[in-house]
Each structure stands twice: as structure tokens, then as C-alpha cells.
Amino acid sequence: MTTYRLMLFFSGLTMILLLNTFPLTQQFSSNEKDELWHGIAESNKLVSKIIPHVQLKGNLIKMPNLYIDNNGITLSSISQLQEYSGLANRLIINDVNRGGIFLYTESATPDYGLSFPAAGKGSGCWVRQFTGAINIKWYGAKGDGITIDNVAIQKAFTNGGKIFVPKSSSFYAIDFSELTASYQNVFNLKSNTTIEFQPGAEFRQVGILPRITYLGMFGVQAVDLPVTGLIFKRLYLNATTGNTIMGIKLSVDQSVVAVTHPSVQNVVIENCKFNHMGSSIYILQRSNMGSLYRQVKNVTIINNTAMETPGSFVTADGEDILIQGNKAIGSSISSRAYDAVSIHSGVNVRIIGNHWSNFGKGQALNIRNSPENHCGSRNIYSSGNFYIRCRTAVQISIWSGEPTYGVEGVTIKGETISNPSVGIGIIAGGAVRNTSFQDINVFNNVIKNCSNAGMDIQGSVGGVAIQNIKIVGNKISTNSKSTLGVHLKQLINLTFSNNQIHAKANIAGYKLLKIEGEYILNSKLSNNILIADNVRDSSNAIFSIGSLNHSIFRNNTLKGYYKISAPVETQIINNNFQSSGELNGHLIHSGLKEVLTY
């Protein structure tokens, strides 16, 4: 422990405080409300009072009327540090950006941030004394909105560990023009790196973008060695030209044929802000290993914001991914057709309590397989999210022509969807054959004011049905422009129960519930309330249910003209038809209530 003498000057009076504290090798901290980031005090607010329990734990404390007398030597710049030729082996550099305490060491290697060559002494280095995070300004980053800070910041990232980005006078200007090939990153990261932005600190893309794609602000291109333990906190990334730039890009190169470990794992992205990014967070396992081994694993994406994003907020491939409490607002550019969240080949993905809006040309949540990665998606759980003004709020699909990998085990539960074109769409591609597409659960969702369809669920025309799908407890309303309430096609083992569909059906040919296809097998439609307003004649067959094979249609309430048929035996039991219509085909009637007309 060392005793330091502090001399504070107040209107001609000098107050000397003797503080017993730890050596000046750490960072300044105080229990006061005033906040000093990483040892740099840029005002004299705190010298107007005696601070109790002060620990001088910083690299530099710089206030106009505060001096430290520790029998050391104080210089004003890093250049003076390097030129110093005296006998002292301990120097204090009084520079608000790059200053600190340095010890002379004969064997160190200079990196011009944590250590500098001791040219004045003829050999050796001056080594910075600190604990905690590495400040990017130590390497010369300016943050003045003019200086290109790429090189200085990358030097800080090269160390790994904890990296701190302080608020600056303007923004840190980041230039992409030096990138020459697709999938490159401005800043390349290594394992066990934590990047933390001080509130108000901002990285902004400047200059003209090169004519290449998939450019990342922060990135990992993991191939031979795994990259693990990445943490991003409070990043503020701003792209002025958007569409091409990705904020955080974690990917495994497509050329990787056999990697026996997760290439990227244990990643946390928290409280970050993305503006105008082509994709804010891009997590892709571009690997021919397919579903045999997931290359990206254990990623947490929580409480982030993406504004005016012309691309996807999150593209997430990999295993064990949590997306929770985020907010994304799509681009006002009407031609952009991207998703808020794309799950191309995800396993064990949870999407909880997020808010997606203004994705009018794309999907808010898009879950599918990935032919280029030879992977399917399975065990996807989405719950408690809010969707506003999206083309399709939730879409689950299989790419056409992919013969092997499908989508299995998806639960969409408790979602609130407002003003979509389509609320929930589950579609198999037209050319798909023998592809697994099953175990889809759609529970207790509220879909309001649809302009096209509340739900559109279709197996493949090519012969593949969606198997084991449950649609239970949903509330659906459409507007007067809608043409479909719910459309079901090519489904096996369908459970459609306790749903409420209420539609304004002013358009000729409107269908409140349309069921068709040769593979509507072994299904149960029960306890639904289906009400259509303003339709009274057969030209608008509100309930068009054909090819209902080996199924049960029980305890439903229908208001609106209906037409129900079944080529193969189907049971029509205890339904309340409050309208006129037709029952045709191989139907067993039991407890059929009187058919009423308007």
C-alpha cells in the first residue's frame, strides 16, 4: 500500500489529502453517482468535495486543479514517453486519450497501445499498467467523425479480452473501401473477446462501399480453430448506405468439409443498436457437414434494437439460439423484401417476447430448411412476440427441390399479429418430394385485420403432405379486402379445434375456411366458431371443404354458406349450421342440427 498526497486548490487555498490506497496500477472508481469511465476524468466536478473511500485505480486522472505527487515524473504525451532518456523507470503520461502509468521493461514487444518502444533508453519498452478493459483510444482511435479509425481499433481487438469503446466528440468513422472480396470483415475477432460501448459511443460507416457482398463490421470467419466466448454489449453501429453491410457476422466458410467441433460458440449480443444495416446479426454455418454437426452453437441475442433495417435483423443458423426482447423496424424503402428473423437451419431455437414491425415486403419470422447447408430446422419455439404490418408474420417453408432435409417440431404460441397480409403461412415447395415436414403446433395466437389470409397452410402439390399439425385456440379476424380466412391443403393428422374465425366477406369468391387436396386424412375439426358477415349465397361458398377423407367434423358452429364433401368416409357430428349449404359425398351424419336459412 502506498500513501499519496493530493493537493486541491480552491480560490487560493490548498487542501492536502493523504490517501492510503492501492498502487496506481488500476482504474479510478467511486461510489458517487458521477461516472468516470476507465480512469479518465474529463472535468473537475469531483474536486469540489472530498470523496469518501476513494481508490485511485485508474490509468490517468486529469482534472485542471488536481495533482498527484508520488515522487514520479509526469510527461504530457506518448512521444515524450518514447523519447525519455532519464533514469526513472516509472512515468505518468498526462494525456486524456492515451495517457496512463508506464513501467520500463527491457524484454517487452511494442504494440503502440499497451507498450511503446523506449527509444530514449536505447532498447526495451514502456509498458502500460492497468487492469480491466483495453481502451481503443490507447491505440490512437480518435472518434472525431473525420479520422478513419479502422487500423487503431483493430489493433485493440487483436489483443482479445475486454475491449472498451468510450464516448467521443463525434463518431468513430469506419471505412469499408479496403475490403476486396465477399464475406470479409472490417474487424476480425478472436476467442474470449468482450466489446463494451460506453452509452453514446457510435461506429458509423463512411465512404463508398466496394461492389462486393456480405461485408461485416464485426466478424468471425472460423475454419480450422474454434472461436468461443464472444460478448457484445451496447454496440451502436450505423450504416449510411445500408443493404450490403452486416453488423455482427459469425460464419463458417462454405469450403469447410469436415470440422469436428463447433467453429463459433458461446456468443452473447446484448443491448446493441443497429441502424440501416443490410443484416444486423448474421450467423451462418456455411458448411457441407450439414445436420451431422452444427458449426455455430449457444448464441444469446437479447434486448437489441434495429431501426430502418433494409435487411434481416437476425439470420440465425446453428444450435441452441435464444432471441429474446428485441425490437426491429423494417426499412421504409418499399422495395426491400427481407425478414426480421430468418432461421435457415436452426436447432433448438427460442424466439420470445420480441417486437417486429414494418416488414411489409418480407416475413417477420421465416423458418425453413437450407439446401446449401444440407440442413433442416427442428425444435423451434416462438412465443409472446408482437408483429405489426408484415407481409407474412410467421412463415414456415421448405425450399423447392430439396430432397432430404425438412422442418420438424415447430411451436408458434401466444403470438399477437396485427395488420398482416398473411398471419401464419406454412408452405411446402411445389417440387418437394419425400421431405420431412411435420409436428407443427400453432396454439393460442391472435391474428387481427388480415388483408389476404389469416392462415395459409399447404402441403406440396407434388405429393408431400404436412403431417401432425395442430391448430388450436387461435383467434383470427380479417378485413373486407381479405380473400381467405384459413386455407388448409394436403394435411395428414390435422387437429383444428377451438379456433375462432370472424371475417368481413365482401369479396366474391371469398372463403372463410377452405379445405382441399387429396391428402386431408385422419383429421379432426372440432369446437370451432366460424362466422362470416355479409355473405348469403352460394356464389361465395364460405365453407368450402372438399376431399375431407377419414376425418371428423364435430361440434362446430358455422354461419355462412357452406359446401362440405368427402370422397372417403367422413363423420359430420353435432355441428350447428346457421346457414344454408350442401353436404355431399361419403358422409356419416349424426346429430346434425336443422339447417337454417337467413
C-alpha distance (Angstrom), angle and dihedral (degrees) to the residues before:
residue distance angle dihedral
M1 . . .
T2 3.81 . .
T3 3.80 131.0 .
Y4 3.80 114.9 -132.5
R5 3.77 127.8 -167.2
L6 3.79 116.5 -139.3
M7 3.79 117.9 -165.4
L8 3.81 113.9 -161.6
F9 3.81 119.4 -173.4
F10 3.79 120.2 -148.8
S11 3.83 117.5 175.9
G12 3.76 93.6 -37.5
L13 3.79 96.0 -39.1
T14 3.76 121.3 111.7
M15 3.78 121.9 -148.0
I16 3.79 116.5 -165.8
L17 3.80 117.5 -159.0
L18 3.76 122.2 -169.6
L19 3.80 109.0 -151.5
N20 3.74 124.4 -170.3
T21 3.76 103.7 -152.1
F22 3.76 144.2 135.0
P23 3.80 121.2 -69.5
L24 3.79 116.4 -79.6
T25 3.77 94.4 -98.6
Q26 3.78 99.9 103.1
Q27 3.79 139.6 52.2
F28 3.79 134.0 -69.0
S29 3.78 113.9 -105.7
S30 3.78 135.8 169.4
N31 3.77 137.8 -180.0
E32 3.80 88.1 -135.0
K33 3.81 121.2 106.6
D34 3.79 91.5 -114.1
E35 3.78 108.7 102.2
L36 3.79 123.0 -138.7
W37 3.78 115.8 -177.0
H38 3.77 117.8 -142.2
G39 3.74 100.2 -28.7
I40 3.79 100.5 -50.6
A41 3.78 117.7 117.4
E42 3.78 111.3 -173.4
S43 3.80 100.8 -177.1
N44 3.78 138.0 39.6
K45 3.80 95.4 -121.4
L46 3.76 92.9 119.3
V47 3.81 99.0 49.7
S48 3.80 93.2 69.9
K49 3.78 90.0 78.4
I50 3.77 139.8 29.9
I51 3.82 108.4 -100.5
P52 3.81 112.8 -144.9
H53 3.76 120.7 -132.0
V54 3.79 95.0 9.4
Q55 3.77 117.5 179.7
L56 3.76 115.9 -166.0
K57 3.78 95.6 -141.2
G58 3.78 101.0 147.7
N59 3.73 141.4 104.4
L60 3.80 92.3 -128.8
I61 3.77 135.7 2.1
K62 3.78 108.8 -165.3
M63 3.78 119.7 -179.1
P64 3.81 126.1 147.6
N65 3.82 94.5 -117.4
L66 3.79 102.5 28.6
Y67 3.81 121.4 96.3
I68 3.78 131.4 177.6
D69 3.79 118.1 -145.3
N70 3.79 107.3 -166.3
N71 3.76 99.7 142.3
G72 3.80 88.4 -100.9
I73 3.78 133.3 117.2
T74 3.81 123.2 -102.9
L75 3.81 122.4 -152.8
S76 3.79 128.9 -178.4
S77 3.81 105.0 -133.6
I78 3.80 147.1 23.8
S79 3.82 89.9 -113.5
Q80 3.81 89.9 58.5
L81 3.79 88.4 49.0
Q82 3.80 91.7 55.8
E83 3.82 92.9 45.1
Y84 3.82 95.8 47.1
S85 3.79 110.1 122.0
G86 3.80 102.0 172.7
L87 3.78 129.9 111.6
A88 3.81 98.4 -99.0
N89 3.80 115.8 109.0
R90 3.81 94.5 -168.7
L91 3.79 122.8 61.6
I92 3.80 135.6 175.2
I93 3.79 116.3 -144.9
N94 3.79 111.7 -152.9
D95 3.83 99.4 -153.0
V96 3.79 120.2 126.6
N97 3.83 93.3 -143.9
R98 3.79 107.7 31.6
G99 3.77 103.5 14.4
G100 3.77 129.5 115.9
I101 3.79 142.5 115.4
F102 3.80 118.5 -52.2
L103 3.79 132.9 -169.7
Y104 3.78 123.4 -157.2
T105 3.83 113.0 -117.3
E106 3.78 124.4 178.3
S107 3.82 98.2 -153.0
A108 3.83 106.2 43.8
T109 3.81 126.2 111.5
P110 3.82 117.6 -128.9
D111 3.81 119.7 -118.6
Y112 3.84 95.8 167.2
G113 3.77 94.7 -121.6
L114 3.79 109.2 53.6
S115 3.79 94.1 18.8
F116 3.80 136.2 23.0
P117 3.81 131.9 -167.3
A118 3.80 113.4 -97.1
A119 3.82 94.8 -136.4
G120 3.79 92.5 162.6
K121 3.79 90.7 59.7
G122 3.79 93.0 46.0
S123 3.82 97.1 -119.3
G124 3.80 143.7 14.4
C125 3.80 128.9 50.6
W126 3.75 143.1 -90.0
V127 3.83 105.7 -121.7
R128 3.80 122.0 -156.7
Q129 3.80 116.1 -122.1
F130 3.81 112.7 -141.8
T131 3.77 146.6 123.2
G132 3.77 127.4 -148.7
A133 3.79 125.5 27.1
I134 3.80 130.4 4.7
N135 3.79 111.2 -117.7
I136 3.82 113.4 -137.4
K137 3.83 89.4 -143.6
W138 3.78 88.9 66.4
Y139 3.81 86.0 71.6
G140 3.79 93.8 50.4
A141 3.83 102.9 -91.3
K142 3.81 107.3 157.7
G143 3.79 107.6 -170.5
D144 3.80 89.8 -158.3
G145 3.81 95.9 130.2
I146 3.82 90.9 -115.8
T147 3.79 108.8 61.0
I148 3.81 114.4 78.1
D149 3.79 102.7 -123.6
N150 3.83 100.2 -172.9
V151 3.81 97.7 109.3
A152 3.80 97.4 43.7
I153 3.79 93.1 48.3
Q154 3.81 94.0 46.8
K155 3.81 89.2 54.0
A156 3.79 88.7 57.6
F157 3.81 91.9 47.9
T158 3.79 90.9 50.7
N159 3.80 89.1 71.2
G160 3.80 93.4 58.2
G161 3.79 117.3 -158.9
K162 3.81 119.6 87.3
I163 3.80 116.0 -9.0
F164 3.81 121.6 -171.1
V165 3.81 124.9 -159.1
P166 3.84 110.3 -163.1
K167 3.77 124.7 -155.6
S168 3.78 110.5 -95.6
S169 3.79 138.1 -164.1
S170 3.81 90.4 -90.7
F171 3.82 131.4 -14.4
Y172 3.80 133.0 -52.7
A173 3.79 105.7 -104.1
I174 3.81 111.9 -135.9
D175 3.82 119.0 -167.0
F176 3.84 122.2 -159.0
S177 3.81 96.6 -175.6
E178 3.82 93.8 99.8
L179 3.83 91.6 63.9
T180 3.79 111.9 101.5
A181 3.82 106.6 177.3
S182 3.80 139.4 41.1
Y183 3.81 120.4 -90.1
Q184 3.81 92.8 30.0
N185 3.80 124.8 138.2
V186 3.78 131.6 -145.6
F187 3.80 90.6 -143.1
N188 3.78 120.3 31.8
L189 3.78 117.1 -158.1
K190 3.77 134.7 -154.3
S191 3.78 134.7 -155.1
N192 3.80 123.2 -60.8
T193 3.79 96.6 18.2
T194 3.80 123.5 150.8
I195 3.80 117.4 -168.7
E196 3.81 115.8 -166.7
F197 3.79 125.2 -178.2
Q198 3.78 121.8 -154.3
P199 3.83 107.7 -127.1
G200 3.79 107.4 -87.7
A201 3.80 95.6 26.9
E202 3.81 111.0 125.6
F203 3.80 138.5 -172.2
R204 3.80 111.6 -154.1
Q205 3.78 128.7 -173.6
V206 3.82 113.5 -126.5
G207 3.79 135.2 178.3
I208 3.79 131.4 31.9
L209 3.79 117.6 -42.8
P210 3.81 118.8 -124.9
R211 3.81 115.4 -114.5
I212 3.80 94.7 -104.0
T213 3.79 132.8 100.9
Y214 3.82 141.0 -122.4
L215 3.79 96.6 33.7
G216 3.79 114.9 173.7
M217 3.80 130.5 -153.2
F218 3.82 91.5 -159.1
G219 3.77 117.4 15.0
V220 3.75 151.5 167.2
Q221 3.78 121.2 -157.1
A222 3.77 99.4 -172.9
V223 3.79 118.7 -173.8
D224 3.80 118.9 135.5
L225 3.81 101.3 15.2
P226 3.80 126.7 40.6
V227 3.79 119.7 -114.4
T228 3.78 112.8 -147.2
G229 3.79 139.8 169.9
L230 3.82 106.0 35.0
I231 3.82 118.6 165.5
F232 3.81 124.8 -175.6
K233 3.82 117.8 -171.7
R234 3.81 128.8 -177.9
L235 3.80 94.9 -17.3
Y236 3.80 112.7 173.2
L237 3.80 108.6 -160.7
N238 3.79 121.3 177.3
A239 3.80 126.7 -174.4
T240 3.79 116.4 -166.8
T241 3.80 95.5 -165.7
G242 3.80 99.9 30.1
N243 3.82 129.2 175.8
T244 3.80 95.1 84.2
I245 3.79 102.3 45.4
M246 3.79 123.2 86.6
G247 3.77 120.3 -158.9
I248 3.80 102.6 -149.9
K249 3.80 115.3 10.0
L250 3.80 120.0 -174.0
S251 3.76 112.0 174.6
V252 3.77 144.5 152.2
D253 3.78 114.9 -136.0
Q254 3.81 116.1 -105.3
S255 3.78 91.7 -129.3
V256 3.80 91.8 67.2
V257 3.79 106.5 112.1
A258 3.79 104.7 173.6
V259 3.80 123.1 14.9
T260 3.79 115.7 159.7
H261 3.79 97.6 -162.6
P262 3.81 136.5 52.6
S263 3.80 104.1 -88.0
V264 3.82 94.4 -155.3
Q265 3.79 121.9 25.1
N266 3.81 144.9 151.3
V267 3.80 99.1 34.4
V268 3.84 126.6 164.0
I269 3.83 122.1 -168.1
E270 3.80 108.6 -177.4
N271 3.83 137.4 170.1
C272 3.79 93.3 -10.8
K273 3.80 126.8 150.9
F274 3.81 124.9 -143.9
N275 3.80 124.8 -171.6
H276 3.82 126.1 -169.4
M277 3.80 93.6 -16.3
G278 3.80 118.7 160.6
S279 3.80 84.4 -136.6
S280 3.78 120.4 -3.6
I281 3.80 98.3 -157.3
Y282 3.79 119.1 16.0
I283 3.80 117.0 -175.7
L284 3.77 112.4 173.2
Q285 3.79 133.7 164.9
R286 3.78 101.1 -156.2
S287 3.77 95.7 -176.2
N288 3.78 138.0 130.0
M289 3.80 89.5 -139.4
G290 3.81 87.6 88.7
S291 3.77 118.1 179.4
L292 3.80 92.5 -16.5
Y293 3.78 90.8 84.3
R294 3.78 131.4 5.1
Q295 3.78 113.1 -134.0
V296 3.82 97.0 -162.1
K297 3.80 118.7 51.7
N298 3.81 140.9 171.6
V299 3.82 105.9 12.0
T300 3.83 123.6 168.0
I301 3.82 119.3 -162.9
I302 3.82 110.8 179.6
N303 3.82 138.7 162.6
N304 3.80 97.1 -5.5
T305 3.81 128.3 145.5
A306 3.80 130.5 -144.4
M307 3.81 118.2 -172.6
E308 3.80 128.3 -168.9
T309 3.77 90.9 -6.4
P310 3.82 112.8 175.5
G311 3.81 89.8 -168.3
S312 3.78 137.3 42.0
F313 3.78 119.4 -53.4
V314 3.81 92.1 -146.9
T315 3.78 130.3 10.1
A316 3.78 103.0 -174.6
D317 3.79 125.5 -174.9
G318 3.76 120.5 163.4
E319 3.78 140.7 55.5
D320 3.81 134.2 -55.6
I321 3.80 100.2 13.8
L322 3.82 125.2 167.5
I323 3.83 119.9 -163.3
Q324 3.80 108.5 -179.5
G325 3.81 139.7 157.6
N326 3.80 95.9 0.7
K327 3.80 128.6 142.9
A328 3.80 124.8 -151.4
I329 3.80 128.2 178.2
G330 3.78 116.9 -167.4
S331 3.77 127.0 -130.3
S332 3.79 122.5 -78.0
I333 3.80 86.3 -137.7
S334 3.79 99.8 104.9
S335 3.81 95.0 -154.1
R336 3.80 94.5 63.5
A337 3.81 112.4 104.4
Y338 3.79 107.7 -173.8
D339 3.79 136.2 128.9
A340 3.78 131.0 -113.4
V341 3.82 89.7 -137.9
S342 3.81 125.9 11.5
I343 3.80 119.3 -169.9
H344 3.81 104.5 -171.8
S345 3.78 100.4 166.6
G346 3.77 107.7 -6.0
V347 3.78 129.8 157.1
N348 3.81 123.7 -164.2
V349 3.81 95.4 2.2
R350 3.83 121.1 167.2
I351 3.81 120.7 -164.6
I352 3.80 109.3 -174.9
G353 3.80 136.9 168.7
N354 3.79 99.2 -11.0
H355 3.81 129.8 146.6
W356 3.82 119.7 -136.3
S357 3.80 124.2 178.7
N358 3.81 143.1 164.3
F359 3.79 99.0 22.9
G360 3.80 90.1 137.4
K361 3.81 95.3 153.4
G362 3.79 99.0 40.4
Q363 3.78 143.6 28.9
A364 3.77 124.1 -75.9
L365 3.81 90.8 -148.9
N366 3.80 118.6 18.2
I367 3.82 118.8 -177.3
R368 3.79 119.4 -178.8
N369 3.77 146.7 130.4
S370 3.79 123.4 -88.9
P371 3.81 118.5 -131.3
E372 3.80 93.7 -175.0
N373 3.81 90.0 55.4
H374 3.81 94.4 39.8
C375 3.80 88.8 -128.8
G376 3.75 140.3 121.9
S377 3.80 130.6 -154.3
R378 3.78 124.2 -113.5
N379 3.79 141.1 165.8
I380 3.81 96.8 27.4
Y381 3.82 116.9 166.0
S382 3.80 121.7 -171.1
S383 3.80 120.1 176.7
G384 3.79 142.4 157.0
N385 3.79 96.5 10.6
F386 3.81 126.4 144.0
Y387 3.81 121.3 -135.8
I388 3.82 123.0 -171.3
R389 3.81 127.3 179.7
C390 3.80 101.2 -10.8
R391 3.80 128.2 151.0
T392 3.81 89.7 -130.8
A393 3.78 115.3 1.1
V394 3.83 96.3 -160.0
Q395 3.79 122.7 12.4
I396 3.80 126.4 179.2
S397 3.77 114.4 -174.6
I398 3.79 148.8 153.1
W399 3.76 120.3 -132.8
S400 3.78 112.5 -115.5
G401 3.76 117.1 -101.6
E402 3.81 98.0 18.5
P403 3.83 104.0 132.1
T404 3.77 104.6 -170.3
Y405 3.78 120.0 26.7
G406 3.77 124.4 61.7
V407 3.80 144.1 158.2
E408 3.79 121.7 -78.4
G409 3.77 136.0 171.8
V410 3.80 107.0 16.3
T411 3.82 123.7 164.2
I412 3.82 121.4 -168.1
K413 3.81 106.2 -176.1
G414 3.79 137.0 166.8
E415 3.79 96.6 -4.6
T416 3.82 122.8 158.4
I417 3.80 112.4 -144.9
S418 3.82 122.5 -178.0
N419 3.81 130.7 -175.1
P420 3.80 99.8 -9.0
S421 3.77 126.7 154.5
V422 3.82 87.2 -134.2
G423 3.79 121.4 10.7
I424 3.81 101.5 -159.4
G425 3.79 123.6 1.1
I426 3.81 124.8 -173.7
I427 3.78 110.2 -178.8
A428 3.81 134.7 169.8
G429 3.80 115.0 -154.8
G430 3.79 117.5 -103.1
A431 3.82 95.9 -116.3
V432 3.79 98.2 41.5
R433 3.81 116.9 123.7
N434 3.80 131.6 178.8
T435 3.78 92.4 -1.4
S436 3.78 121.0 146.5
F437 3.81 109.3 -115.4
Q438 3.78 108.8 156.5
D439 3.80 152.2 116.8
I440 3.81 97.9 52.6
N441 3.83 116.9 166.0
V442 3.81 121.9 -166.5
F443 3.82 108.4 -179.1
N444 3.82 136.0 173.0
N445 3.78 98.9 -19.7
V446 3.81 125.2 156.3
I447 3.81 115.0 -141.1
K448 3.82 115.0 -178.3
N449 3.78 135.3 -171.5
C450 3.81 99.7 -3.6
S451 3.80 115.5 -173.3
N452 3.83 96.9 -161.2
A453 3.81 114.0 11.7
G454 3.77 137.3 -16.7
M455 3.80 91.0 -147.7
D456 3.78 129.8 2.5
I457 3.81 111.0 -173.9
Q458 3.79 117.3 172.1
G459 3.75 135.5 166.4
S460 3.79 118.7 -151.9
V461 3.78 123.1 -68.4
G462 3.79 85.5 -142.7
G463 3.78 91.4 71.0
V464 3.81 107.7 -85.1
A465 3.78 115.7 121.4
I466 3.76 127.8 -161.9
Q467 3.79 106.0 -111.9
N468 3.79 132.2 -151.9
I469 3.79 99.5 8.4
K470 3.80 121.7 164.4
I471 3.80 121.8 -163.1
V472 3.80 106.5 -178.7
G473 3.80 137.2 161.6
N474 3.80 98.7 -2.5
K475 3.81 125.9 150.2
I476 3.78 115.9 -148.3
S477 3.79 130.9 -179.7
T478 3.78 128.0 175.7
N479 3.78 134.1 -163.3
S480 3.79 127.7 -123.3
K481 3.80 92.4 -90.9
S482 3.79 94.9 58.5
T483 3.81 121.3 109.5
L484 3.82 99.4 -169.2
G485 3.76 135.8 36.5
V486 3.82 97.8 -174.4
H487 3.79 126.0 -9.8
L488 3.84 118.9 -165.1
K489 3.80 122.9 -178.0
Q490 3.81 137.1 165.2
L491 3.82 97.2 2.2
I492 3.80 130.0 155.2
N493 3.80 122.7 -161.8
L494 3.79 93.6 5.8
T495 3.80 119.1 179.0
F496 3.81 110.8 -164.2
S497 3.79 109.1 170.6
N498 3.81 144.7 144.1
N499 3.79 92.5 11.3
Q500 3.79 125.0 143.3
I501 3.79 120.0 -148.5
H502 3.78 119.6 -178.8
A503 3.77 119.0 175.4
K504 3.77 141.9 176.8
A505 3.76 99.0 -137.3
N506 3.78 107.4 -170.6
I507 3.81 96.7 138.2
A508 3.80 121.8 91.9
G509 3.77 111.4 -113.7
Y510 3.79 92.8 24.5
K511 3.83 116.9 157.4
L512 3.76 121.4 -159.0
L513 3.81 90.6 -173.1
K514 3.79 119.8 10.6
I515 3.81 118.8 -178.6
E516 3.79 119.8 177.8
G517 3.80 145.6 144.6
E518 3.78 135.8 84.7
Y519 3.79 94.2 -94.4
I520 3.79 102.5 61.1
L521 3.81 90.7 125.2
N522 3.81 137.2 159.4
S523 3.79 92.6 -1.6
K524 3.80 134.1 153.8
L525 3.80 123.3 -149.2
S526 3.77 109.1 -179.4
N527 3.80 145.0 151.3
N528 3.79 94.6 8.7
I529 3.80 125.1 146.7
L530 3.79 111.0 -145.2
I531 3.80 117.2 -179.8
A532 3.78 128.0 173.5
D533 3.80 122.4 -174.7
N534 3.81 126.9 -149.1
V535 3.83 97.8 13.6
R536 3.81 119.7 110.5
D537 3.79 109.9 151.2
S538 3.78 141.9 63.1
S539 3.81 94.0 -105.8
N540 3.78 85.5 77.9
A541 3.80 102.1 44.5
I542 3.77 97.0 -166.9
F543 3.78 95.6 -174.2
S544 3.77 108.1 40.3
I545 3.77 106.3 172.3
G546 3.79 115.1 167.8
S547 3.79 134.1 162.7
L548 3.78 91.4 22.0
N549 3.81 95.5 164.3
H550 3.82 125.6 -172.2
S551 3.78 90.5 -15.1
I552 3.79 140.0 130.5
F553 3.81 123.9 -125.3
R554 3.81 104.0 -171.7
N555 3.83 141.6 163.0
N556 3.79 95.5 -5.4
T557 3.79 125.6 148.1
L558 3.81 113.9 -142.6
K559 3.78 128.1 -175.2
G560 3.77 113.4 -178.3
Y561 3.79 137.1 50.0
Y562 3.81 111.4 -53.3
K563 3.76 139.7 -166.8
I564 3.81 117.9 -170.5
S565 3.79 125.6 177.4
A566 3.78 138.0 162.3
P567 3.83 127.4 -168.3
V568 3.81 88.7 -161.6
E569 3.79 126.5 40.3
T570 3.80 115.6 -65.3
Q571 3.82 129.1 171.1
I572 3.81 119.7 -128.5
I573 3.81 104.5 -167.6
N574 3.82 134.5 174.1
N575 3.79 97.7 -23.1
N576 3.78 124.3 156.5
F577 3.82 108.8 -135.4
Q578 3.81 107.1 -170.9
S579 3.79 93.3 -176.4
S580 3.76 143.3 39.0
G581 3.76 127.0 -81.4
E582 3.78 150.2 119.1
L583 3.79 134.2 -71.2
N584 3.80 110.9 -167.2
G585 3.79 140.2 165.6
H586 3.79 131.6 22.7
L587 3.78 98.4 -13.4
I588 3.80 129.2 152.0
H589 3.80 110.5 -148.4
S590 3.78 118.1 -153.7
G591 3.79 124.9 168.5
L592 3.81 92.0 -11.5
K593 3.78 108.6 176.1
E594 3.77 121.1 -134.8
V595 3.75 113.5 -74.1
L596 3.76 107.8 -119.7
T597 3.77 128.6 -157.7
Y598 3.78 128.0 -151.2
